[in-house]
Amino acid sequence: MGKDLSRRGFVRTCTAGLGVGAMAMRSVSSAGAPENIGPAPKEVFVAPPIENVRIGYVGTGGMGTSHVRNLVKIPGCQVTAVCDIREKNAEKAAKHITDAGFPKPKMYTKGDWDFKRMCAEEDLDLVYTATPWEWHVPVICSAMENGKHAATEVPAAYTVEDCWKMVEYSEKFKKHCIMMENCCYDRFELLVLNMVKLGLLGNIMHNECGYLHDLRAIKFEGTGEGLWRRQHAMDRDGDLYPTHGLGPIAQCCGINRGNQFDYIVAMGSPSRGLRNWAAEHFKEGDPRLNEKYKLSDVVTTMIKCKNGAAIMVQHDTNLPRPYSRDILVQGTKGIAQKYPEELVYIEGVSTGHDWDKAEEYYKKYEHPVRAALEEASKGAGHGGMDFIEDWRLINALNKGIEPDMDVYDAAAWSVVGPISGASIAAGSAPVEVPDFTRGAWKKPRELQVMRPETY
C-alpha cells in the first residue's frame, strides 16, 4: 500500500473482507503513521528534574483511590487536584490526602469534561487517569497539550489512531506519557526479567502470557467496571486487555529497545459466556438477556517479533476459570513459568528434567528494585506492585531521568488490542504492527529498571 494510507483507512482496510490473502494483509499496516509526524526524535526524551511533583488525579474509583493511597506515602510528590464525575469519589480520595497531612486538593467534579478545566487551570507537573478506557486518551492528551506529563491506567488506548495520537502529543509537547502497567513490577516477572538480562535463559525464543480472569459477575454489576466494561464486549472483538501479560514479556524481549513487534495473527472462539451467565442469573424480561456480544470468549493472539521470537497472548474473561496471566519465557538455555506454580528450569543447573521451585532463584536473582522497595510496598495493592510502579515514576520525575516505560511502550503494547481485532475480522490473516518509533527501535538501549543508579 502507498505511504499516504491514513490511520482511519488502515483500520478500514484491515477489517475489510474475509477473503483478503495473508501477504496482501501484511502489506497494509507498515504505513498507518500520520502524514506529517516525521522521524522519531534522535535522542530519548528526558525532562528536567522536578523536586516536588504536583499531581492532578482524574478518576478516583477503586484503582484511582488505590494510587492516591500510594502517592501520599511517596516522598517528592503531592496530589494537589482531584477530578471525578462523582463528588463522593473525589471527596473520598481527598480524605486520604488530608489524612496524610497534606492540604485538601482542588476539586473538579462538574461533569465528564471537567478534567480539561483542571488541566488548563492548575499548576501541575503530572496528570494521572484511572477512568474507563474511552477517557484515557482524552485525559492524557489534555494533560500534555497543557504542559503536564501524563500517566494512564491500562490499556492506554484501544484504537490505532489513538495510539498514534499519544505518540504525536508526547513528541510535540515534549511530555512523558506513561502507561501504568503494574504487572511489570510483580515479583516473579521482575525475577525473570533479571534472569533474562543476565543471560541465564539464553536467547529468548518463545513466550506465552495473557489475561485469564473470570469477569462475568463484574461485567454485570451496576457499579464500578460493570457500568462500562460490558459495553466493550458488545462493541468489539479482539484482545481487549493485553498489557498485563504482554508488558513484562515485551520487556524480556527487548521491544522498542533492539527488537520490535512485526506482525500479528489472531483468532477467537465463539461468544457464549456472557449470554449464558445472563440466562442463569436474570429473570425473564430483563433487557440484559437481549444483549448481543461481539467479543470472543477466548482470543488467542500470536505475535512475531523482528528478531524471530514468538509471543502467544490470550484474553479469556467470559468463561469460568481461576485467575492467571500464564507467564512463560523460554530461551535456548532454559525456561521460566508462572501459574499455577512459579517454576524455573535451566540446563546444566536443574536436575534432569525436573523443574526447580522459583524460591531457590529468588535467593540469587531477586530483582534489586523489588528487594529495595519490598518493605515500603507491603500492604499496597496487588501484592505491592502498584506501589512500586508509582514510586518508580515519581522517582524518575524527581531525578529527571528516563522512566521505566515510555509512550512507545504504551502504544506498542496497547495496539495489540485493535490489531488482534483486525486479524480476526480478516479471517485470522497476518496484520503488521505499526512502528511507533519509526525505526528508532533498532538502536538497543537498556531498560531503566535494570540500571542500578535509578534504584
TORTIMAR-15081 format. One record per residue (C-alpha): residue number from 1; z negated, y, x negated. Coordinates in steps of 0.5 Angstrom, whole numbers, plus 500, padded with zeros to 3 digits. Each point is the difference from the previous one (the first is absolute). Layout:
<tipas>
NUM / Z / Y / X
...
</tipas>
This chain:
<tipas>
1 / 500 / 500 / 500
2 / 501 / 507 / 498
3 / 495 / 505 / 497
4 / 500 / 504 / 506
5 / 496 / 495 / 504
6 / 495 / 503 / 504
7 / 493 / 498 / 501
8 / 501 / 499 / 507
9 / 507 / 497 / 499
10 / 497 / 495 / 495
11 / 495 / 497 / 505
12 / 505 / 500 / 506
13 / 505 / 496 / 495
14 / 494 / 495 / 498
15 / 499 / 499 / 507
16 / 507 / 499 / 503
17 / 503 / 493 / 502
18 / 497 / 494 / 498
19 / 507 / 497 / 497
20 / 500 / 505 / 494
21 / 500 / 496 / 494
22 / 495 / 500 / 495
23 / 504 / 503 / 494
24 / 502 / 506 / 505
25 / 493 / 501 / 502
26 / 497 / 500 / 493
27 / 505 / 506 / 498
28 / 497 / 504 / 506
29 / 494 / 503 / 497
30 / 501 / 501 / 493
31 / 501 / 507 / 503
32 / 496 / 503 / 505
33 / 497 / 506 / 496
34 / 500 / 507 / 503
35 / 506 / 503 / 497
36 / 497 / 506 / 497
37 / 494 / 496 / 497
38 / 503 / 500 / 493
39 / 497 / 496 / 494
40 / 493 / 498 / 499
41 / 495 / 504 / 496
42 / 501 / 499 / 493
43 / 492 / 499 / 499
44 / 495 / 497 / 504
45 / 496 / 506 / 504
46 / 493 / 502 / 498
47 / 497 / 505 / 504
48 / 495 / 505 / 497
49 / 492 / 497 / 500
50 / 496 / 502 / 506
51 / 493 / 501 / 498
52 / 498 / 499 / 508
53 / 505 / 497 / 504
54 / 500 / 503 / 507
55 / 502 / 495 / 506
56 / 502 / 501 / 507
57 / 500 / 494 / 503
58 / 504 / 498 / 506
59 / 499 / 494 / 505
60 / 492 / 498 / 500
61 / 500 / 494 / 504
62 / 498 / 494 / 497
63 / 504 / 500 / 493
64 / 499 / 507 / 499
65 / 493 / 500 / 501
66 / 499 / 495 / 495
67 / 504 / 504 / 495
68 / 496 / 506 / 502
69 / 493 / 496 / 498
70 / 503 / 498 / 493
71 / 502 / 507 / 499
72 / 494 / 503 / 501
73 / 497 / 496 / 494
74 / 505 / 501 / 495
75 / 499 / 506 / 495
76 / 505 / 505 / 500
77 / 503 / 501 / 507
78 / 497 / 503 / 506
79 / 503 / 499 / 507
80 / 501 / 507 / 503
81 / 504 / 499 / 506
82 / 501 / 494 / 505
83 / 505 / 499 / 506
84 / 500 / 495 / 505
85 / 503 / 501 / 507
86 / 493 / 497 / 503
87 / 495 / 505 / 499
88 / 495 / 494 / 500
89 / 503 / 497 / 494
90 / 500 / 507 / 496
91 / 493 / 501 / 501
92 / 498 / 493 / 498
93 / 504 / 501 / 493
94 / 497 / 507 / 500
95 / 493 / 497 / 500
96 / 501 / 495 / 495
97 / 502 / 506 / 496
98 / 494 / 505 / 501
99 / 495 / 494 / 500
100 / 502 / 499 / 493
101 / 498 / 507 / 498
102 / 507 / 504 / 501
103 / 502 / 506 / 505
104 / 503 / 498 / 506
105 / 507 / 499 / 499
106 / 505 / 505 / 504
107 / 502 / 496 / 507
108 / 507 / 499 / 502
109 / 500 / 497 / 507
110 / 506 / 504 / 504
111 / 505 / 494 / 501
112 / 505 / 496 / 497
113 / 502 / 505 / 495
114 / 494 / 504 / 498
115 / 501 / 497 / 493
116 / 505 / 505 / 499
117 / 496 / 505 / 501
118 / 495 / 497 / 495
119 / 505 / 499 / 495
120 / 502 / 507 / 501
121 / 494 / 504 / 500
122 / 495 / 496 / 496
123 / 499 / 501 / 492
124 / 500 / 492 / 499
125 / 503 / 496 / 494
126 / 501 / 494 / 504
127 / 501 / 497 / 507
128 / 498 / 493 / 502
129 / 503 / 497 / 506
130 / 498 / 494 / 504
131 / 504 / 501 / 506
132 / 504 / 495 / 504
133 / 506 / 498 / 496
134 / 505 / 505 / 503
135 / 496 / 506 / 498
136 / 499 / 498 / 493
137 / 507 / 504 / 497
138 / 499 / 506 / 505
139 / 493 / 501 / 497
140 / 501 / 499 / 492
141 / 507 / 504 / 501
142 / 496 / 506 / 503
143 / 495 / 499 / 494
144 / 505 / 500 / 495
145 / 504 / 506 / 502
146 / 494 / 504 / 501
147 / 498 / 499 / 493
148 / 495 / 494 / 500
149 / 500 / 493 / 497
150 / 501 / 494 / 506
151 / 496 / 493 / 501
152 / 502 / 496 / 505
153 / 498 / 493 / 503
154 / 505 / 494 / 500
155 / 506 / 500 / 501
156 / 501 / 507 / 498
157 / 507 / 500 / 504
158 / 504 / 495 / 504
159 / 507 / 502 / 500
160 / 505 / 501 / 494
161 / 501 / 507 / 502
162 / 492 / 502 / 500
163 / 499 / 496 / 493
164 / 506 / 505 / 497
165 / 496 / 506 / 503
166 / 494 / 498 / 497
167 / 503 / 500 / 493
168 / 504 / 506 / 502
169 / 494 / 504 / 501
170 / 496 / 498 / 495
171 / 505 / 502 / 495
172 / 502 / 506 / 503
173 / 493 / 503 / 501
174 / 497 / 496 / 493
175 / 494 / 497 / 504
176 / 498 / 493 / 500
177 / 501 / 495 / 506
178 / 496 / 494 / 499
179 / 499 / 494 / 505
180 / 493 / 498 / 500
181 / 501 / 492 / 499
182 / 493 / 498 / 500
183 / 502 / 492 / 498
184 / 503 / 502 / 493
185 / 492 / 501 / 499
186 / 498 / 494 / 502
187 / 496 / 496 / 495
188 / 505 / 494 / 500
189 / 506 / 504 / 500
190 / 497 / 504 / 494
191 / 499 / 494 / 496
192 / 507 / 497 / 501
193 / 503 / 507 / 498
194 / 495 / 500 / 494
195 / 502 / 493 / 498
196 / 508 / 501 / 501
197 / 500 / 506 / 496
198 / 496 / 496 / 494
199 / 506 / 495 / 501
200 / 495 / 494 / 502
201 / 505 / 498 / 505
202 / 507 / 502 / 496
203 / 506 / 503 / 503
204 / 499 / 500 / 508
205 / 505 / 496 / 504
206 / 498 / 499 / 507
207 / 495 / 504 / 504
208 / 497 / 499 / 507
209 / 496 / 505 / 505
210 / 499 / 502 / 507
211 / 496 / 503 / 505
212 / 498 / 494 / 505
213 / 495 / 502 / 505
214 / 499 / 499 / 507
215 / 500 / 507 / 503
216 / 502 / 497 / 507
217 / 493 / 503 / 503
218 / 500 / 506 / 496
219 / 507 / 502 / 502
220 / 498 / 499 / 508
221 / 494 / 504 / 499
222 / 499 / 507 / 504
223 / 497 / 503 / 494
224 / 502 / 501 / 492
225 / 506 / 497 / 498
226 / 501 / 497 / 507
227 / 502 / 507 / 502
228 / 507 / 500 / 496
229 / 501 / 494 / 496
230 / 502 / 495 / 505
231 / 506 / 505 / 502
232 / 503 / 499 / 493
233 / 500 / 492 / 502
234 / 504 / 503 / 506
235 / 505 / 504 / 496
236 / 501 / 497 / 493
237 / 501 / 493 / 496
238 / 499 / 499 / 493
239 / 494 / 500 / 496
240 / 496 / 506 / 503
241 / 495 / 500 / 495
242 / 502 / 497 / 493
243 / 496 / 504 / 495
244 / 493 / 497 / 500
245 / 503 / 493 / 497
246 / 506 / 504 / 496
247 / 497 / 505 / 497
248 / 496 / 496 / 495
249 / 506 / 496 / 499
250 / 504 / 505 / 498
251 / 495 / 503 / 495
252 / 500 / 493 / 497
253 / 508 / 500 / 500
254 / 501 / 507 / 497
255 / 503 / 503 / 506
256 / 502 / 507 / 498
257 / 498 / 499 / 493
258 / 505 / 496 / 497
259 / 502 / 496 / 506
260 / 503 / 501 / 507
261 / 501 / 497 / 507
262 / 507 / 498 / 500
263 / 502 / 497 / 507
264 / 496 / 497 / 506
265 / 501 / 494 / 504
266 / 496 / 500 / 507
267 / 499 / 495 / 506
268 / 496 / 500 / 506
269 / 497 / 495 / 504
270 / 501 / 500 / 508
271 / 495 / 505 / 503
272 / 495 / 496 / 504
273 / 493 / 502 / 498
274 / 498 / 507 / 504
275 / 503 / 498 / 506
276 / 496 / 493 / 500
277 / 494 / 504 / 499
278 / 501 / 505 / 505
279 / 502 / 494 / 505
280 / 493 / 497 / 498
281 / 496 / 506 / 501
282 / 502 / 504 / 505
283 / 501 / 500 / 508
284 / 506 / 500 / 504
285 / 502 / 507 / 501
286 / 498 / 502 / 493
287 / 506 / 504 / 497
288 / 499 / 498 / 493
289 / 502 / 493 / 503
290 / 507 / 503 / 501
291 / 501 / 503 / 492
292 / 505 / 497 / 496
293 / 500 / 500 / 493
294 / 505 / 500 / 494
295 / 495 / 498 / 494
296 / 501 / 493 / 498
297 / 493 / 496 / 500
298 / 501 / 499 / 492
299 / 505 / 504 / 496
300 / 502 / 497 / 493
301 / 503 / 505 / 495
302 / 503 / 498 / 493
303 / 501 / 505 / 495
304 / 504 / 499 / 494
305 / 498 / 504 / 494
306 / 504 / 504 / 495
307 / 497 / 495 / 495
308 / 502 / 494 / 504
309 / 493 / 499 / 502
310 / 499 / 498 / 508
311 / 494 / 502 / 505
312 / 499 / 497 / 506
313 / 497 / 504 / 505
314 / 497 / 498 / 507
315 / 498 / 504 / 506
316 / 496 / 496 / 505
317 / 496 / 504 / 505
318 / 501 / 497 / 507
319 / 498 / 493 / 499
320 / 493 / 496 / 500
321 / 498 / 499 / 492
322 / 495 / 502 / 495
323 / 501 / 506 / 496
324 / 504 / 500 / 494
325 / 504 / 504 / 495
326 / 503 / 494 / 497
327 / 500 / 503 / 493
328 / 503 / 495 / 495
329 / 503 / 502 / 493
330 / 504 / 495 / 496
331 / 503 / 501 / 493
332 / 502 / 496 / 494
333 / 493 / 498 / 497
334 / 496 / 500 / 507
335 / 498 / 502 / 507
336 / 495 / 503 / 504
337 / 499 / 500 / 507
338 / 495 / 503 / 506
339 / 499 / 497 / 506
340 / 496 / 495 / 502
341 / 497 / 500 / 493
342 / 501 / 504 / 494
343 / 503 / 496 / 495
344 / 504 / 500 / 493
345 / 504 / 495 / 496
346 / 502 / 502 / 493
347 / 504 / 495 / 496
348 / 496 / 498 / 494
349 / 494 / 503 / 502
350 / 499 / 496 / 507
351 / 498 / 492 / 500
352 / 506 / 496 / 502
353 / 503 / 502 / 507
354 / 493 / 503 / 503
355 / 499 / 507 / 502
356 / 495 / 504 / 497
357 / 495 / 504 / 504
358 / 501 / 507 / 499
359 / 493 / 502 / 499
360 / 501 / 497 / 493
361 / 505 / 505 / 498
362 / 496 / 506 / 503
363 / 495 / 499 / 494
364 / 506 / 501 / 495
365 / 505 / 504 / 504
366 / 497 / 504 / 505
367 / 504 / 507 / 501
368 / 496 / 506 / 497
369 / 501 / 504 / 506
370 / 497 / 495 / 504
371 / 494 / 499 / 496
372 / 499 / 507 / 499
373 / 499 / 502 / 507
374 / 497 / 494 / 503
375 / 493 / 503 / 501
376 / 503 / 506 / 502
377 / 504 / 497 / 505
378 / 495 / 495 / 503
379 / 500 / 501 / 508
380 / 506 / 503 / 501
381 / 506 / 498 / 504
382 / 504 / 493 / 499
383 / 495 / 498 / 494
384 / 500 / 506 / 496
385 / 508 / 501 / 499
386 / 500 / 506 / 505
387 / 495 / 504 / 496
388 / 504 / 498 / 493
389 / 506 / 503 / 503
390 / 497 / 506 / 502
391 / 496 / 501 / 493
392 / 507 / 499 / 496
393 / 504 / 505 / 504
394 / 494 / 505 / 499
395 / 499 / 499 / 493
396 / 508 / 501 / 499
397 / 500 / 506 / 503
398 / 494 / 503 / 496
399 / 503 / 498 / 494
400 / 507 / 502 / 501
401 / 503 / 493 / 498
402 / 505 / 496 / 504
403 / 497 / 496 / 506
404 / 500 / 492 / 500
405 / 505 / 501 / 506
406 / 506 / 505 / 501
407 / 505 / 502 / 505
408 / 505 / 495 / 497
409 / 495 / 494 / 501
410 / 498 / 503 / 508
411 / 508 / 500 / 501
412 / 502 / 493 / 497
413 / 494 / 496 / 503
414 / 501 / 503 / 507
415 / 507 / 500 / 500
416 / 500 / 492 / 501
417 / 498 / 501 / 507
418 / 506 / 503 / 502
419 / 505 / 497 / 495
420 / 497 / 493 / 503
421 / 502 / 502 / 507
422 / 507 / 502 / 498
423 / 501 / 493 / 497
424 / 497 / 496 / 506
425 / 505 / 505 / 504
426 / 506 / 498 / 496
427 / 498 / 492 / 500
428 / 496 / 500 / 494
429 / 505 / 503 / 496
430 / 498 / 503 / 493
431 / 499 / 507 / 500
432 / 499 / 504 / 494
433 / 493 / 504 / 499
434 / 501 / 508 / 499
435 / 499 / 502 / 493
436 / 495 / 506 / 501
437 / 499 / 501 / 492
438 / 508 / 501 / 499
439 / 500 / 496 / 494
440 / 493 / 502 / 497
441 / 497 / 493 / 502
442 / 504 / 498 / 493
443 / 495 / 503 / 496
444 / 494 / 496 / 499
445 / 493 / 503 / 501
446 / 493 / 498 / 500
447 / 496 / 500 / 507
448 / 495 / 505 / 499
449 / 495 / 495 / 503
450 / 501 / 496 / 493
451 / 498 / 506 / 496
452 / 493 / 500 / 497
453 / 500 / 508 / 500
454 / 501 / 500 / 507
455 / 493 / 496 / 502
</tipas>
